[in-house]
Amino acid sequence: MTLVILGVGRLRERFYRDAADEYVKRLRRFGAVEEIELPDLPEPANTSPAIEQKIREKEGEAILSRIRPTDHVVALCIEGKQLSSEQLAERVSELEGRGVGRAVFVIGGSLGLSEAVMRRANERLSFSRMTFPHQLARVMLLEQLYRARKIGANERYHK
């Protein structure tokens, strides 16, 4: 099963990019991993809820254009289900066992995910009720997927 991290926004800061690259490299030992970065749209200084909605919708269209009909989509959002690392490992193994070809983990931009993306998601996942920058969320996701793969392979991972 290919693990796909589909994120709005680029990892501009070197430390985020270095961390993400390291976890992608480690994850590849367990199977295919793909990162897809979509451009985040500029947000005007004095934005209104209507403009924010329009930006979310446009970013959502870009996200949906990269999702295949057979993909299992996991939207990362505050209102998602919180899992332990062991539960995430079980979930990844379960998806693989069901023959899912691609598990796509979607991280929105600074305004979050559109309703269309949320409707397309097969499930919702949350790291916390707190809000994190999308760059940090991506690194956290990669680390947790690496941890999940290590757990699934019955390998030791530092706690």
C-alpha distance (Angstrom), angle and dihedral (degrees) to the residues before:
residue distance angle dihedral
M1 . . .
T2 3.77 . .
L3 3.78 116.3 .
V4 3.79 109.4 -145.7
I5 3.79 123.3 -166.4
L6 3.78 107.3 -161.5
G7 3.78 111.0 -172.6
V8 3.76 137.8 172.9
G9 3.78 110.4 -132.9
R10 3.76 133.6 28.6
L11 3.77 126.6 -93.6
R12 3.79 94.3 -114.2
E13 3.78 100.7 166.3
R14 3.80 112.2 80.2
F15 3.81 94.4 -134.3
Y16 3.82 91.8 57.4
R17 3.81 91.8 46.7
D18 3.81 92.4 47.6
A19 3.81 92.3 49.4
A20 3.82 92.9 46.7
D21 3.80 92.0 47.9
E22 3.79 91.4 50.6
Y23 3.82 93.2 52.5
V24 3.82 92.3 44.7
K25 3.81 88.7 52.5
R26 3.82 91.0 49.7
L27 3.82 92.7 45.5
R28 3.81 93.4 52.9
R29 3.80 88.9 70.8
F30 3.82 86.9 69.7
G31 3.80 98.7 42.9
A32 3.76 144.9 -64.0
V33 3.80 119.9 -22.9
E34 3.77 126.3 -177.0
E35 3.78 130.2 -172.1
I36 3.79 118.6 -159.8
E37 3.80 117.6 -171.6
L38 3.77 118.0 -165.5
P39 3.80 122.7 -168.3
D40 3.77 116.1 -100.7
L41 3.76 112.7 -132.8
P42 3.79 119.4 -119.5
E43 3.77 114.2 -99.4
P44 3.81 114.4 -143.3
A45 3.82 116.3 -124.7
N46 3.81 95.4 -118.5
T47 3.75 98.5 38.2
S48 3.77 125.9 170.2
P49 3.82 128.7 -146.4
A50 3.82 88.3 -105.3
I51 3.81 92.4 54.6
E52 3.81 91.0 45.9
Q53 3.81 89.0 51.6
K54 3.81 90.4 50.9
I55 3.82 91.1 50.8
R56 3.83 91.4 49.2
E57 3.80 90.1 49.4
K58 3.82 93.2 50.5
E59 3.80 91.8 47.0
G60 3.81 87.8 46.4
E61 3.80 91.5 54.4
A62 3.81 89.4 52.5
I63 3.82 90.6 49.4
L64 3.80 93.7 48.1
S65 3.81 91.0 49.1
R66 3.83 88.5 63.6
I67 3.82 95.7 48.2
R68 3.80 119.8 91.1
P69 3.81 122.3 -143.2
T70 3.81 91.4 -114.3
D71 3.83 95.5 48.4
H72 3.77 120.5 115.1
V73 3.81 102.9 -132.6
V74 3.79 124.0 -153.8
A75 3.81 114.6 -171.4
L76 3.78 115.1 -154.4
C77 3.78 107.9 -141.6
I78 3.79 139.8 141.1
E79 3.79 93.1 -108.8
G80 3.83 92.4 53.3
K81 3.78 126.9 108.0
Q82 3.79 116.9 -80.9
L83 3.80 114.7 -134.0
S84 3.76 133.3 -173.8
S85 3.81 116.9 -121.5
E86 3.80 88.8 -104.0
Q87 3.81 91.3 51.8
L88 3.81 90.7 49.9
A89 3.81 89.0 50.6
E90 3.81 89.6 52.0
R91 3.80 90.9 48.2
V92 3.82 93.5 50.4
S93 3.82 90.5 47.8
E94 3.79 90.6 47.9
L95 3.82 92.4 52.0
E96 3.79 90.5 48.3
G97 3.80 90.8 48.2
R98 3.81 90.1 52.7
G99 3.79 89.2 56.4
V100 3.80 97.6 -109.7
G101 3.80 106.5 170.6
R102 3.79 97.9 -160.1
A103 3.79 130.1 18.0
V104 3.80 106.2 -163.1
F105 3.81 117.2 -160.0
V106 3.81 109.9 -162.4
I107 3.79 123.5 -154.3
G108 3.80 115.7 -174.8
G109 3.76 129.0 -147.4
S110 3.79 127.1 -100.4
L111 3.82 92.0 -65.2
G112 3.79 95.1 50.7
L113 3.79 130.7 -124.9
S114 3.79 128.1 -36.3
E115 3.78 121.9 -113.5
A116 3.81 89.1 -112.9
V117 3.80 91.0 58.6
M118 3.79 91.3 45.6
R119 3.82 90.0 51.8
R120 3.83 91.1 49.8
A121 3.81 92.7 50.5
N122 3.77 116.1 103.4
E123 3.78 89.5 -154.7
R124 3.79 142.2 -2.0
L125 3.78 125.4 -127.6
S126 3.79 129.5 -167.3
F127 3.78 130.0 -168.6
S128 3.79 91.8 -163.2
R129 3.78 143.6 -30.5
M130 3.80 85.1 -99.4
T131 3.79 122.2 92.1
F132 3.81 119.4 -117.2
P133 3.79 130.5 -170.4
H134 3.81 109.2 -96.7
Q135 3.82 90.4 -119.8
L136 3.81 91.9 56.9
A137 3.81 91.3 42.8
R138 3.79 89.2 56.6
V139 3.80 92.9 52.4
M140 3.82 90.2 45.9
L141 3.80 90.6 50.3
L142 3.80 92.6 49.7
E143 3.80 90.9 49.0
Q144 3.80 91.9 49.2
L145 3.81 92.5 47.6
Y146 3.81 89.1 50.5
R147 3.81 89.5 49.2
A148 3.82 89.5 48.0
R149 3.80 91.5 52.3
K150 3.82 91.2 48.4
I151 3.81 90.8 49.7
G152 3.82 90.6 46.8
A153 3.81 90.1 52.3
N154 3.83 90.5 50.1
E155 3.80 90.0 -116.5
R156 3.77 123.9 145.8
Y157 3.78 116.6 -104.7
H158 3.78 123.1 -173.8
K159 3.80 111.6 -104.0
